[in-house]
Amino acid sequence: MRILVLTNLYPPHQAGSTDLRCQAVTDALQKRGHTLCVLTSNYGVGAEQRGREIERRLRLTGGFDQPPIPGFGALRALERHNGAVLRETLTDFQPELVLVGSLRGLSKSLTFRLRAAPVPTAYDVADDWIAGELRADPWLRWWNQTAPPTLSGLWRRWLELSGGRTRADALAPTRLMRGYDRIPEVYGTEAEVAAVPPASVTAFRFDRLYFCSLALKAKTANAGFQVEHGEVIYPGIRAEVFAGQIKPPSAPVKKLLLVTRLEPGSGATTALEALRLARELKLPVSLSIYGRGESAYIAQVRSFVVTHQLPVEFLTVANTSRDLAAVYHRHDALLYTAETEEPFAVAPLEAMAAGLPVIAAKSGGVRELVRHGENAFTYTPGDAPDLARRLQELQLQPALRWQVTETAQTEVLTKFNESVMVDQIEEFLQHTREFWQQT
């Protein structure tokens, strides 16, 4: 199958885990004989780059430390550029299917163009670009908001009366179709948006999509979008890369590991406070932290470490995909401390495959993976004393720790390996083609 992958970022110029997920899926489908072309932004390279397998030609509308678009004219030019690039790529590559990854920071008008294109489209939804960021899209908000600033409103009204909006739709779509000239349930006032019932928005249609977790699917539906028909395909990992030997019950748990993006909501400060409490309980534990993040938050974390004289090491690796497995194998347990509703996280899966016991905050999509006392130890997000008690439990119940770790590793290796995930995605894409042919 000839598949065009449309996404905002793509390694090595990435800014998060969804980029690595997209690359993993793309590589795996190529290994199975499919022909793929990735169309992504020029993030990290500046000028456009063209290639047989990767086209870095789209322009971001914001986010990822990119400056906002300065004014309507520049925004219109950007939207026209992105629309033209997509149209040209569809013509040149002639895909049998388009697989859309994250559109965070990218033109959401591309979804309208794809709906009008003569090619089936599927959406791989692994972050909240639909549930959260779609409402902030600058181009669609300018055209569809119900209460624009006075000058913008007058300018928009003149364009609509003179046919300018209809002409704009041909180059950079502003709506799904005529009749959706205002979308109060998406671009209305706070009161209008708050009153939107779940799964009621008809101005955006995603006929074929799958989510990385039930939690993200529910969040998207509760934001008003009609996605109840969407499937769930959980992330998979390269199990053979991370698989490691489980340490015996007699082995002490001394070296803890935290793998996260260091930003508010990551729970890193909760982990540090729990470490401080554990040290007061005379537990001989230290903590290694791996992850990039926001400079202000990293400074806060480092200050806490210095103030309380905690045994904490900040790790760096040259290549995350290649070197992270060795990091897991050098540690005794993983902490997953997220305090926000993350769609899903692969670090617990990787650690479980590596033979590490996992202590996980019951938050986001990971709630669908962990079961306390069966395949993980869980605690209340943000509750440092609760986390400290779990650290103590690892020390005091070695037999339980070993059994929990063995169960987790077996589940991950059989249910959450990359091969299982790609089997499900491949089947979904084939059904997408059949669905499109029948409509």
Buried (B, 14 or more C-beta within 10 A) or exposed (E): BEBBBBBBBBBEBBBBBBBBBBBBBBBBBEEEEBBBBBBBBBBBEEEBBEEEEBBBBBBBBBBBEEEEBEEBEEBBBBBBBBBEBBEEBBEEBEBBBBBBBBBBBBBBBBBBBBBEBEBBBBBBBBBBBBBEBBBBBBBBBBBBBBEBEEEEEEBBEEBBEEEEBEEBBEBBBBBBEEEBEBBBBBBBEEEBBEEBEBBEBEBBEBBBBBBBBBBBBBBBBEBBBBBEEBEBBBBBBBBEBBBBEBBEEEEEBBBBBBBBBBBBBBBBBBBBBBBBBBBEEEBEBBBBBBBBBEEEBBEBBBEBBEEEEBBBEBBEEEEBBEEBBEBBBEBBBBBBBBBEBBBBBBBBBBBBBBBBBBBBBBBBBBBEBBBBEEBBBBBBBBBBEBBBBBBBBBBEBBEBBBBBBBBBBEBBBEEBBBEBBBBBBBEBBEBBBEBBEEE
